[in-house]
Each structure stands twice: as structure tokens, then as C-alpha cells.
């Protein structure tokens, strides 16, 4: 345990940041899972809406520094590829 006042403050700040980071990572994870479940369904409107919301969550997380901007871009790119593949799949049948 900390002994000095500054060490106690550092402990409080670290805990607060840890909880904020955890919440931000959880939002990203939940949004990505929502896209996966939407892709499993057949409703294209729901997929488009979910992807749009997920991209907004990723952009917000990147802007605030919770994840790197390139990581957000990479995830968005992979989501777009999955959506495009899912849209092309029924047309091929």
C-alpha cells in the first residue's frame, strides 16, 4: 500500500483510469459481437445499422485514446469486408 499522499493519489487515478479503459474496451467488444450476430441474421437493414453504430463506437474509442487509430481502422476495414462478403453470398446462389 502507498505511504505518501502523492502515492495515494496515483493509486486513485490509476484505478479510475483502469475502470474507464475497461468500460471502453467492453463497449467495443459488445459492438463487434452485435455485428457478428447481425451478420448471422438475414436482415440487411439491421446489419447496416449495426455496422454504422460499431464504426461510431470504434471512432470514439480511437479519438479518446482507448485504442490506437490504426487498430480502429483495421477493425472497421475487416467489418466492411465481412459485410460485403455476406451481401455477395445470397447473390451467388
Secondary structure, 3 states (H helix, E strand, C coil): CCCCHHHHHHHHHHHHHHHHHHHHHHHHHHHHHHHHHHHHCCCHHHHHHHHHHHHHHHHHHHHCCCCCHHHHHHHHHHHHHHHHHHHHHHHHC
